[in-house]
Amino acid sequence: MANQAATSIDFRQEAQVVADWIARYLEESEKYPVLSKAKPGEIRNALPTHPPISAETLQSVMNDFEKIILPGITHWNHPRFFAYFPITSAPPGILGEFLSAALNVNGMLWRSSPSATELEEVVVDWLRQMLALPKPLFGMITDTASISTFYALAAAREALNLGIREHGMSGRSDLPKLTVYASEQAHSSVEKGAIVLGLGQENFRKIAVDQDFRMRPDLLLQAIAADRAKGYRPTGVVATIGTTSTTSVDPVFAIAEICEKEKLWLHVDAAYAGSAAILPEMRQSFAGVEKADSFTFNPHKWLATPVDCSILYTRKPEILKRAFSLVPEYLRTDEPESVHNFMDYGIQLGRRFRALKLWFVIRMFGKEGLKNAIRTQIDLAQEFARWIDQDSNFERMAPVPFSTICFRLVKKGLANEAIDKINEKLLNRVNESGKIFISHTKLNDRFILRLAIANYRTEHRHVQEAWELIKGEGTRLLASSR
Ligand SMILES: Cc1ncc(COP(=O)(O)O)c(C=O)c1O
C-alpha cells in the first residue's frame, strides 16, 4: 500500500494550512526580531537526535516548526533587514517555487522536460531585453553568482586552447602560469573560482582601486604587461558593477577596451546591481557591458525572486560548452544541434526548474512593477545618504550609486582605532535590539557600517526608524566616549 505521506490524501487541506501560515507570516514579518537571538547549538539541541519511526501529522511538524525552527530564523523578509544585500520572497516567486516542487522535473536535457528548457530560454531573454543587453546572448540560470563567475572563468581558461580539458594542468612544463585580474574590491567568489580552477591564489591579481573604490584600468594594464614580461599567460578579467562593500562600479568600458586589445576574456559580475539596469536612468553604470564575454546578475538579490536564482549570459556559449560538455551514453539524444541541453553548460547534471518562479515574478510584477520597486529603494537610500551627510556625528565613506550606504560615526579628536571600536559597538547595539539588521565592512582599513535597501517590503518609515535608532544609539555612544 502506498505511504499516506507520499500520496497525501489530505494535501488540499495541508497546503491550505501552509498557505495560510505563509500569508500571515508575510503580513506580520515585521513583528519578529530581524536577527535571530539563537545561541550556537540551541536549535540543534532542541531537535530529536533520531528520525521518527512512523509518519507524523502536518500539525505536529508545524508545531515544532513554530516552536523550534522559527526562533532560529534571521528574517530576511523583514522590512528592516538592511544587512549584506537584502532579498525579497514575494508571493509570485513563492507560488512559482510551490509549483516547481510539485512538478519536480529535472531539466538536465531538453527531453527530460522541454518546458523547463524552453521557458528558461524565454525568461533569460526577457531579462536580457529588460536589462538592455545586446542580442544575441546565450543565457542560463545557475544557483548563485559564485557559480556563474566560476563557469565564466572556466570558459576563459578553455578559450586559451591549452589542452587543459584533455591533459589537465599538473605536471606540465609546457604550461605558463595563468593569471586572472579583478579589483581588490571584487567579491571573494572570483578568487575562489581561480583557486578551484587550479590557477592558484598567487596568480590572482587584485588590482588597486581609485578613491571611489573602482578598479584602476592603468594599473590593470601595468599588471598584464608585467605578467607577460615574466612569460605568464593573462587569461581573464572580472569587472564588477556594484561591488559588495560599497557597490562601486568598475570602469567597464575602459576595461573592455584593454581586454579586447590584450585578447582576454572579460566577465562582468553584477550580482546585486545588475537588476538596476531595468531602469533606463541607471544604465550609465553599465556602459561597456555589451563588450563583455560574459555577464552575471542575481534575480534572487534584487528582483524579488526567492533564493536561489542567478543568470549567466555569454556571447560565446560554444566555449562554455567546450569547457563542460561530457555526455554519457545514457544521456545521448537525437535532437537537432539547435536544441539546448543545459547540462552541457555547467558541472551539475540535475537542474531545478528555476525558470518557473522567475516567469511568475516577471509576469505578476510586470516590468513596471519591478522598476517602481527598485526605483523606490534607490530613492530611499539616497535619502538615508542625505541624513548621514547632514549630521556632523556621521561621515559617509563611499558614493552611493545604487541603494547601499557606507558610513560611520565620527568624533573630532578621536583616533581612528577608537572610532573603529565605537562603530563596532554601535553595530552590535543596533543589531541586538532586534529592530534592524545592518552589516559592516572595512574600507582603507577602517571599520565601516553598511546599510543596504533592497527588500520590496521596505518603506520610508522603516528606513526612518533605522536612522533614528542608529542616530540615537550613536549619539549616546559618543556622549559616553572620552
Ligand atoms: C558582487 C558580488 N558577486 C558575487 C556575490 C556572491 O553571490 P552568490 O551568493 O550568489 O554566490 C556577491 C554576494 O553578495 C556579490 O556582492
The ligand as a Tripos MOL2 file, in Angstrom:
@<TRIPOS>MOLECULE
LIG
   16    16     1     0     0
SMALL
NO_CHARGES

@<TRIPOS>ATOM
      1 C1         29.3740   41.4460   -6.3300 C.3       1 LIG1
      2 C2         29.0430   40.0830   -5.8120 C.ar      1 LIG1
      3 N1         29.4050   38.9990   -6.5160 N.ar      1 LIG1
      4 C3         29.1270   37.7560   -6.0810 C.ar      1 LIG1
      5 C4         28.4570   37.5510   -4.9080 C.ar      1 LIG1
      6 C5         28.1660   36.1390   -4.4770 C.3       1 LIG1
      7 O1         26.8130   35.8970   -4.6940 O.3       1 LIG1
      8 P1         26.1900   34.4450   -4.5260 P.3       1 LIG1
      9 O2         25.7750   34.3410   -3.1120 O.co2     1 LIG1
     10 O3         25.0410   34.4270   -5.4630 O.co2     1 LIG1
     11 O4         27.2290   33.4480   -4.8760 O.co2     1 LIG1
     12 C6         28.0560   38.6430   -4.1340 C.ar      1 LIG1
     13 C7         27.3480   38.4440   -2.8630 C.2       1 LIG1
     14 O5         26.8360   39.3370   -2.2620 O.2       1 LIG1
     15 C8         28.3620   39.9310   -4.6000 C.ar      1 LIG1
     16 O6         28.0380   41.0090   -3.8860 O.3       1 LIG1
@<TRIPOS>BOND
     1     1     2 1
     2     2     3 ar
     3     2    15 ar
     4     3     4 ar
     5     4     5 ar
     6     5     6 1
     7     5    12 ar
     8     6     7 1
     9     7     8 1
    10     8     9 2
    11     8    10 1
    12     8    11 1
    13    12    13 1
    14    12    15 ar
    15    13    14 2
    16    15    16 1
@<TRIPOS>SUBSTRUCTURE
     1 LIG1         1 GROUP 0 **** ****
